[in-house]
Amino acid sequence: MAVPRHSHTRSKVGKTRMHKYIKRVGLNVCPKCKKPVLSHTVCKNCGHYKGEEVVNVLSQLTKKEKKNREKEIKQVEKEANKDKPLTMEELSKS
């Protein structure tokens, strides 16, 4: 077994360890369901990636979970519609 010829000083060890730390994960927001998602991955909540449905998540759930998930999605869509400015047609209707 190899034995180091000289022991390393604290500063030398600290310099090598300086870059060995855990970095924060960069999370983005899913445009469909507004949940935090890792970048460049499919959303586990709604199954969308880049605006297209890649995985049908609702088909893999039980009946009760499916109903709750659909409620959440509808609620998020309503909140998103509230933030949008009204068009001329919508203004004339109200």
C-alpha positions in Angstrom: 0.0 0.0 0.0 1.3 3.4 -0.9 2.1 5.9 1.9 2.3 9.6 1.3 5.8 10.9 1.6 4.8 14.2 3.3 1.6 15.1 5.1 -0.6 17.8 3.6 -1.0 21.1 5.5 -4.5 22.3 6.5 -4.4 25.0 3.9 -3.5 22.5 1.1 -6.3 20.2 2.1 -8.8 23.1 2.4 -7.9 24.3 -1.1 -8.7 21.0 -2.6 -11.9 20.6 -0.6 -13.1 24.1 -1.5 -14.9 23.0 -4.7 -16.4 19.8 -3.2 -19.6 21.1 -1.8 -23.2 20.4 -2.5 -24.7 22.9 -4.9 -28.3 24.1 -4.9 -30.6 22.5 -7.4 -31.9 25.0 -10.0 -35.7 24.6 -10.1 -38.0 26.2 -12.6 -41.8 26.6 -12.5 -43.9 24.4 -14.7 -46.0 26.7 -17.0 -49.0 24.3 -16.9 -49.4 23.5 -13.2 -47.1 26.1 -11.6 -45.2 23.5 -9.5 -41.4 23.5 -9.1 -39.7 21.3 -11.6 -36.1 20.4 -12.4 -35.0 22.2 -15.6 -35.1 20.1 -18.9 -37.3 17.4 -17.3 -40.9 16.3 -17.6 -43.2 17.7 -14.8 -44.1 14.8 -12.5 -47.3 16.5 -11.5 -48.9 17.2 -14.9 -46.7 15.3 -17.4 -46.0 18.3 -19.7 -42.6 19.3 -21.2 -42.2 22.4 -23.3 -45.9 22.9 -23.5 -46.7 19.4 -24.8 -48.1 16.5 -22.8 -45.4 13.8 -22.9 -46.7 11.5 -20.2 -50.4 10.9 -19.4 -50.1 11.2 -15.6 -53.9 11.0 -14.9 -54.2 7.6 -16.5 -51.7 6.1 -13.9 -53.7 7.4 -10.9 -56.5 6.0 -8.9 -60.0 7.4 -9.3 -59.8 9.5 -6.1 -56.3 10.9 -6.9 -57.4 11.7 -10.5 -60.3 13.7 -9.3 -58.1 15.7 -6.9 -55.5 16.3 -9.5 -58.0 17.6 -12.0 -59.4 20.0 -9.4 -55.9 21.4 -8.8 -55.2 21.9 -12.5 -58.5 23.7 -13.0 -57.9 25.9 -10.0 -54.4 26.9 -11.3 -55.8 27.6 -14.8 -58.4 29.9 -13.2 -55.8 31.8 -11.3 -53.7 32.2 -14.5 -56.7 33.6 -16.4 -57.3 36.2 -13.6 -53.8 37.6 -14.1 -54.2 38.1 -17.9 -55.5 41.5 -19.1 -59.0 41.6 -20.6 -59.3 41.8 -24.4 -61.7 44.3 -26.1 -64.3 41.6 -26.6 -64.3 40.5 -22.9 -64.6 44.2 -21.9 -67.6 44.7 -24.1 -69.3 41.6 -22.7 -68.9 42.7 -19.1 
